[in-house]
Amino acid sequence: MEPAYGLLLLALIVVPVLGVVGFALGLASRSRIAALERRIATLEAEIGRRAADVVAADARPSAAPQPQPKPAPQVANRPASPVPPTPKPAAAPAPPKRSLEERLGARWSVIVGGLALALGGVFLVRYSIEQGLLGPAARTLLGAAFAAGLLALGERMRRAEARAGRPRRAIDIPAVVTSAGAVSAFATVYAAYALYGFIGPAPAFLLLGAVAVATVLAAALHGPMLGAVGLVGAHAAPLLVSSTEPNLYALLTYLLAPTAAAFAVARIRNWPALALAAGLAAAAWGALAATGVAERGDGFALVAYAAALVALAAALRAGEAAPLRPPVVPNALVALFGLVALAGPVIDRFATLSLTGLALLLVGTLGLAARIQAFAPAAVASAALAGLAALSFDDAALALLAETTAYPLPGDPGTTPVGVGRFLVFAAILGGVHLAGGASAARSAPASPLWRAGCLAAAAVAAPLALLGVAYWRVAGFATDFGFAACAALLAAAYVALSEDAVRREASTSGGPAATAAYVAGAAAALGLALAMAMRDGSLTVALAFLTAALGYAATARPIRTLGFVAVAAAGLVAARVAIDPRIVGEALSSTPVFNALLWGYGAPAAAFWFASRRFDRAGQPWPAQVLEGAALLFTLLLGFAQARHLAHGDLVGDGVRLLEAGLDATVAFGLAALVGRLRLKRASPVLAYGALAAGGLGVVVALLGLFLAANPLFTGEPVGDGVLLNALLPGYLVPALAAASAARFAAPEAPAWVARIFGGVALALGLAWASLVVRRAFAGPTLDGPVTGDAEWYAYSAVWLVFGLATLAAGVARRSKALRLASAAVVTAVTLKVFLFDMAGLGGALRALSFMGLGAVLVGIGLVYQRLLAPRGGA
């Protein structure tokens, strides 16, 4: 009776689940029937309304007879009655939203049902084990039968729905049933191996793989859900089956089977997500094998595995029509599989076999890109992988020794490193193949789409340059090497020739601008690399700057848009080079003022950038012209600042800010603002407009924070020099004041009025500060900090400030400047307050009288000036 109890228990579990499913499906069917009934009722009402309108029109009495006009003669083939207008087709109704009961009945019930089926089999087997009804063999056979039954049922349901013409759903019942059968099959095989020991590791491994491949292939009929189940099972099988002697070749060969099946299904059903998931899983297993299983000598197997994966990825788009846009998934997989292959030579310590295999794989990838349009981006991936392969060579591989020296020098032990030679041969072969193959393929590619020829040309440029740069680093250690420089110069010449050919093809509409852009960028990069290899320090900085000037000159001769971007990139390299070593020549910077490496390292780039900006502007490329114009202004400013610091400290390295440095910095900033403003009056340029504002604003900041606070000799106690007038105060305050006045004079017309007022105010403040500090220097000596020396000094300030106010008034009258006249009034007012508030109590004797007498005379004179020259004259 116990078996009967078991069947009864199974019925008690299954029947409620089926009842819930039936109830949910019934609710969904009722909802759909109600919706159809409402639609039919609406249509019937509309038909009835239109019929009533027609009857009413026919029954309406006609109007009184009117005299009929003479009928016009009929034209042949003209219809007697007008043709009614064609009604506009009604817009397609929006798909109705799924209700809660429809989701429960048609989607979640199917998922829960499939899970219930799988759990039902598990519970049934568990019950039989607990009751001792079935032995291990019977349990295994029962599980296999249950899996086979689910698989057969799922296929039968699929065929039935296909014959009935029912549309597929997002959650498909046959697919769920088949997935449950596949999971049961996986569990049965694993139980036969791990629980009962009926089969060994090798048969279990093969059976699990066979089930996985079959499941993935069945996904072509049942949908992507089954494909996901198959992928998970296939890549989980190596983790489930353990072995005391893991075989890398067997593992990699096994992994190719489910990957190939997944790619085939993805190609048939156009499921790129399935191909991407399979490729990611295969690459992940390759990475695990490289880090955990592979030993020295297994590197070639990993390269072969990656090559097979690349071939499978190529089959995804082979034979298809050329796409308008490059497909992302296949090209990403090719690049990913190439990364897996890079581990092969590293594992084998860069043995010849592994290096050869990797080189053939990269060359094959380039050929794939040249052959199939969809894989053109893979050429760029191949170039990048070639550079990474060169980077993977470590010091041990480069220092590999062998007894190969034919003519040893005296004292030479007779050994020479062959690792460097192997590395150079590897880099030269890959670079040459990519250059020749990529350029040839780009030349034979059609003009459309642009990205195809562009990708191939980019590979022809990127691979040789990357390999040459890495070789220069690993072999020459960034030292000056004219051999590498010659190779870079030859590359530049080759790219120039390719650029000329691309321009001719573009003019004849047989080529596109993408290849031209790639070759121009390659020529400039190769020339810059040659300069870097042959020059050092300031020479390299200047050479890269002159490269931008050469590119600007070429832009006026050849209408190539890429030249501007390359010139901007070269200017960026110059800026980075200066940021790394602001002294240009490092420790070798001399102490000679002005005429040192700073003049060459900052001044020459500024001139080159300015020349390049003018040429690009003439060539009709405003964006590069403006960027280079800004770079010229920046390097001019940096030149002034660097020379000021060098003059103050004897080097760019020094502590604190001195008065001379702060004064020269303010002079440079205001002077540049004045110069740029003067240029702005002749040529409209947003860079000049904003450059003048930025330079002037920087001058204001330096004056306020530097000259009045940080470097003010009243606070710092820094000696200003022995002369009363010719001392550090002259470049520290008077010269910046004149520069600020010039900046105010040449402020751009479109700039706000307050800009010129601020510059002028700073100029007057600096001038007044200079006059006051000169008085202090005359009484206190070179060191200005400390208390006032006496009444004479205190009186001298009043006299000097009055003179300064009068001079400002004179300038305001001469230039008809209200701002200067108001500034003069402010100074005179300050002197008046000083005399009445301080001199009256602080001075004594003749100085007090002289102070008041002088102030009175000045005030009367100022009044006379305003009455005679400025006030309007009344009539007689």
Secondary structure by P-SEA (a helix, b strand, c coil): caaaaaaaaaaaacaaaaaaaaaaaaaaaaaaaaaaaaaaaaaaaaaaaaaaaaaaaaaccccccccccccccccccccccccccccccccccccccccaaaaacccaaaaaaaaaaaaaaaaaaaaaaaaccccaaaaaaaaaaaaaaaaaaaaaaaaaaaaaccccccccaaaaaaaaaaaaaaaaaaaaccccccccaaaaaaaaaaaaaaaaaacccccaaaaaaaaaaaaacccccccccccaaaaaaaaaaaaaaaaaaaaaaccaaaaaaaaaaaaaaaaaaacccccccaaaaaaaaaaaaaaaaaacccccccccccccaaaaaaaaaaaaaccccccccccaaaaaaaaaaaaaaaaaaaccccccaaaaaaaaaaaaaaaacccccccccccccccccccccccccaaaaaaaaaaaaaaaaaaaaaaaaaaaccccaaaaaaaaaaaaccaaaaaaaaaaaacccccccaaaaaaaaaaaaaaaaaaaaaaaaaaaccccaaaaaaaaaaaaaaaaaaaaacccaaaaaaaaaaaaaaaaaaaaaccccaaaaaaaaaaaaaaaaaaaccccccccccccccccccccccaaaaaaaaaaaaaaaaaccaaaaaaaaaaaaaaaaaaaaaaaaaaaccccccccccaaaaaaaaaaaaaaaaaaaaaaaccccaaaaaaaaaaaaaaaaaaacccccccccccccccccccccccccccccaaaaaaaaaaaaaccccccaaaaaaaaaaaaaaaaaaaaaaaaaaccccccccccccaaaaaaaaaaaaaaaaaaaaaaaaaccaaaaaaaaaaaaaaaaaaacccccccccaaaaaaaaaaaaaaaaaaaaaaccccccccc
